[in-house]
């Protein structure tokens, strides 16, 4: 059946769940980004890297990731997700393989930062848009949460696997093995990605879209979106929420060992990954029920509280015990992961599905800028003061500011909607309704 869409004359098989699972699989491979703290910890002392050197490949990867999301999103909208995701898989694979041939920070910056970072952008830009287009708006948060949860959950298997490969065979063999595996997995899953045909209306949304306000919903072009104030408010909140989370992710193993004196600090990465993945799904479901802004506010506030708690986890204190830090890491991961569901969902809500790929790519630049600035800043501050305290307090301040901004965000109104509102107001002025007492007099006279 055509799902009740008059523009689709031929029967359309709903491939929504197949596409969703393929997107999940792609992100489970691309999530190697979040194991960087394990990889950087495994870099031998003989290589002579500083903590700033260890921050740069990850910081550059975050920045390149977000910048590539814009052209990748446009390509996804124009050429479809299959080609773009395949390019992503090839770039990630080649970038990781390049790491196996070098021991210099520059080599890692090019391999992991530039090539793999670009691959993350191409693959990630292609996974969510086709999936959410197969489902009604009421399930946008849930479906986006499922697809992006793979990126967060990847460290559950990738962190211990990378640690074992480094310990057993060295950084080079680890990079070569994972590079080949991810190239095959991402390119393979990419072949299952397909967007619904033009004009397709998902089951369960046809009636709602045929009448009422939803019938007037506008699909914004990228330039139109950039002309709305909502874009810049969303961008600021995303940069704060994502930057704070990425900062902790990039240094979590170092934090556990240097600050709390934990021997099993790499287990914190797994705990954060579980929270990261689960938080994306939970936030998607919550935002579908409670609203995007309300869910954002709660996540920002809770994330700030968790960062402050982490700052107090000094060796010998109750907060520095492994069970407590596992819980705190999982919560930080969950609140950070919520951003990756909430912001694509609210972008689709505000600006429509037609140009969702490129529009979300523009919003997503906030993720990379925030991650680049805060992760690199944390490394530099540690080199200067041998503590992460300044980075913690700065991140918590930004999160509180983001929570406050949620009260300012409202859906944008297009020029057509503003014109209709103005015409309606003019009509009310030109043809005022009689006051109640006048109506009563007229009734009595009759």
N, C-alpha and C positions, 0 to 999 in steps of 0.2 A: 504494500500500500504506500501511498505518497505522504502519509502522516497528515492528511487533510490540507495540503498545500496546493492551491490552484495553479501556482507557477511551475510545479513539477508534474509534468504529464505522465511520465513513466514511473512505475513502482520503484521506490527507493528502499533498499535494505539498510536498516539502521546498524551502522558499524561502530557506534559510539564506544562500547566497552572494549572492542578489539583495539581501537585507536588509543583508548585510555591506558590499556595495559602495555601497548607498545611504547607510549610516551613514558610510562613508569619505568620500563626496562632501560630506555635510553638514559634517563636521569640516574638510575642505579649505577650506570657506568660513569657518567660525567661527574658524579659526586666525589670522584677521587680528589677534587679540589679541597674538600674538607679534611683530607688526611694529611695535609701539608705539615701540620705540627709534628706528626710521626716521621714523615720523610725528612724534615729539617733536623729533627733530633738525631736521626741516623747518619747525618753527614759527619764523616770522621774529623776529629780534631786536627789531623795532619793536613787537611785541606786549608786550614787557616782562615775560616770564615768567621766574621763578627756576627753579632745578633742582628745588626742592620742588614748584612749580606743575606742572612737567612730569611729576612722579611721581604726582600725585594722581589724574588720570583713570584711569591704569593700575591703581593700587593699589585704587581704589574698584571698578573693573571686576572685579578678582580677588575682592574681598570679596562683592560682589553676586552674582557668578557662583556662588560656593559656597553662599551662603545660599538662592538660588533653586533650587539643585539638590534641596533637601529637598522643598518642595511640588511641584516639577516631577517628581521621582521618584515621589511618591505619585500624581500625576495620570497619569503614564505607566503605573503598575501598574493604575490603575482604569479609565482611558479609552482606553488604548492609545497607542502612540508617534506615530501620524500627526498627531493634533491638537496634541499638545504640541510636536513638532518644528516644525510650521507656525507656532505662536505664536512660537517662537524665531526663525525666519527673519524674521517681520514686525518683531519688536522690534529685531533687529540692523540691519535695513535702515533703519528709521525713526531709530534712534540715529545711524547714520552720516550719514544725510541731514541730521539736525539740525546736525552738525558744520559742514556747508557754510554755515550761516547765522550763525555766531558766531566771535568771535576771543578770547573771554574764557575763563579757566580754569574758571569756573563752568559755562559752556555746554558745555565739553568734559567736565566731570565728570558733567553730566546726560546728554549724548548718548552718550558713550563709556562712562563709568563706570556709570551707572544703567541706561539703556535697552539699550545693546549688551551690558552685563554681564549683565542679566537674560536677554537673548536667548541668550547663550552658555550659560547654565544650562539653559534650556528645551530648546535644541537638543542639547546634549551629553548631558543626562539621558535623551534618547530614542533615541540612536544605538546605544549598546552593549548595553543589556538585551535588546532583541528579537533581536539577532544571536547572542549567546552561548546563548540558550535553544534555538536550532535545532540546536546541536551538543552532542556528549557532553562530559562533564566533562574528559576527557583533552585536549580541544582548547580549553578556555576561555582559556588564556593566549594562544595563537596568534590566535584570533578577536578577542579584546579588543585585542590588539596591532595587528592590521590596521585595525580600526575607528578606534582613537584615534591611529594613526599619521598620519592625515590632518590632525589638529590641529597636530601638530608639523611636518609637511612643508609646511604652507600657506605659510610664509615663503619657501620656495624660489621661488615665483612672486610672492607678494604683496609681499615686501620690495622687489625691483627694480621691480615695477610701481608701487608706491606712491611710490618714490623718483623714478621717471620722471615720474609724473603731477604730483608736487609741483614738480619742477624745471621742467616744461613749462607747467603751468596753475595751480599754486598748491594750497594745502592744501584749500580749499573744493571745487574741482572733483574732486580726488582722493576726498574723502569722499563727494561726491554720486554719482560713478561707481561706486565700490565698494559703496555702500549699495544702489543699485538692483540691481546684479548679484547681491549676496549674498541679497537678498530673493527674487529669482527662483529662484536655485539651491537655497537651503535649502528653500523651500516646495515646489519641484518634487520634490526628492529625498525629502521627507517623505511624499509620496504612495506611495512604494514600501515604506515601513516597515510591517511587520505581525508581530505576535508569534504563535507557534504556539498551537494550541488548548489549552485546559485539559486536563491529563493527558497531553500529548504527551511521548513518550520518544524521544529522538534515536536513530537507528540506531547500533549499536555500544555502546550503554549499557544496553539493556534487560536483558541477561543479568546484568550486574554489579549493577544496581539491584534485581533480583528476589531476590537472596540476600545473605547476609553483612551486614557493618556498614553498607554503603551503603543497605540497605533501611530502616535505622533513622534515617537522616539527617534532622535536624529543620530545618524552615523557621522561622526566628526572626522574630517580629514586631519592629518598631522598638523598642518598650519592652523586650522581652526582650533584644535586642542591647545596649541601653544599660545593662543590668544586668550585663553581663559585663565583666571586667577587660580582656579582649583588645581590646575596642573602643577603650579609652583608650590602650592601648599602640600600636595601629595608628594612632590619631589623632596621637599625638605624633610617630611616625616619619614619617608622611606630611607633617605640617607642616614638619618639618626638611628633608626631602628636596626637597619641592616649593618651599618658601620660598627655599632656597638657589639653586635653578635659576631661579626667577622673578625673583629679585633681579638675577642676571647678565643675564637676557634683557632686563629693563627698561632696563638701562644699557649694553648691549654696545657700541653705536656710540660713546657718550661715553667708555667705557673705551678703546676702540681709538684714538680721536683724542687724548684728553687725557692718557692714561697712556702709551701706546705710540707716539704720534705718527704713526699710520698715516693715509695719505691715502685708502685704500680700506677704511675701517672697516666700511662697510655690507656688505661681502662676508663679514664674520664672522657676520652674521645668517643668511645663506644656509647657511654651514657648520654653524652650530648647528641650523638647521632640518633639514638632512639627517641630522645625528646624532640629533636629537630623534625624527624619524620612524622611522629605522632602529633606534634603541635600544628603541622600544616593541615592535617585532616581535621583535627578538632576545631581549629580556628575557622576553617571553611564551613563546617557544619554550624558552628555558633553564629557566624556572620550571616548565614542564610536565615537564621531564626531571629537573632537579636539586632542585626544591622551591622554594617561594616564599621562605622565610626565608633559605636559603642564597644565593639570587640577590639578595635585598635587601641582605644584608650586604656582598657584593662590590660592589654598585652604590654604596652609601653611602660605603664606604672609598675607592673610586676617584674618586668625585665630590669628596670632601674633598681628595684629592691634587691633582686638577685645579684646584680653586679656589685652593689655595696656590701652584701654579705660575703661575696667572694673576696673583696678587698680586705676583709677582717680575718681571713683564714690564714693566720700566721702559724708556723710550726709550734706544736705544743698546746694549741688552743682546741676547744671542742669543735670549732668550725673546720679545723684542718684535718679531721679524721676522714678516712676514705668513704664511709657510708654517707656522711653529710655532704662531702664534695661531689659524690656521685649524684645525689639528689639536686644539688645546686646546679651542677653542669647540665643535667637533664632539663631543668626548668629554664635555664638560659637558652638552651637549644630549642625548646618548645616555643618560647616567646620570640626568638629570632626567626624560627621557621614559619611562624604565623605571618610574618611580613610577606613571605614568598607566596602565600595564598591570598591574603587580603588585598594586596596592591594590584595583581592582575584582575581579581574579581571586581574591584571598584573601578578600575580602568574600563572594563567591559560595561559595567553598569552606567558609567557617566558618558562614555564616548562611543558606545556601540560595538558591534562585532565585525563590521565590514573591514575596517582598517586596524583591527585589534593587534595584529602582529607588530606593525611599525609603531602604533601608538604606545603599546606597552613597552616596546624597545626604548622609546624616548623616556618613559617613566623609569625604566630599569636602569638608566644611566646613573640614577641616584644610588643604587645599590653598589655599583662599582666605585663611584667617587667616594662614598662613605667608607667602603671597605679599604680602599687604597689609602686614604688619609689617616684613618684611625689605626689600621694595622701597622703601617709604616711609622706612624707617630709613636705607637707603643714600643716598637723596637728601638727607636732613637732615644726615647725617654729612659728606657731600661739601660742602654749603654751609658747614658749620662749619670743616672742616679742609682742604678742597680736596684730598682724597685718599679713595680707596675702601678703604684698608688695613684700617681698623677693621671695616668691613662684611665683608671677606674672612675675617678671622680669626674673627669671630663666627659666620659661616656654617659654616666648617670645623669649629669646635667643636661646633655643633649636629649636624653630619653624623656626627661620631665618636660622639656620644651616641646617635644613632639606630641606628648600627651595633651598639653595645653592647646596646641594647634588643631587637634581633632574637633574642638568646639567651633572652629571657624569654617569647616569644610561643609559645603552644600552642593547638591547636583547642579551642574551648569545649565543655563538656559540659552538656547540657540537664538539667533536673530529673529527667526520666525516666531518662536514662542514669546519673545519680548514684544514683537509687533502685535501679536494677538492680545497680549495683556494690555498694551497701550490702547488698542482699538476698543477693548472691552471697557476700559476705564473711561475713554472718550464717550462711548455709548451711554454709560451710566450718567455722565454729566449732561449729555444732550437730552436724554430721556429719563429724568429722575423719577423714581418710584414715589407715589403719593404717600405722605406721612399717614400714620395710623389714624390721627384725629381727622384728617381730611377725608380718608376713606369712610370713616364713620358718618361724617356729615353728608357725604355724597350718598351713602346708603340710605340715610334717613330721608333725604330729599326725594329719592326715588320712591 
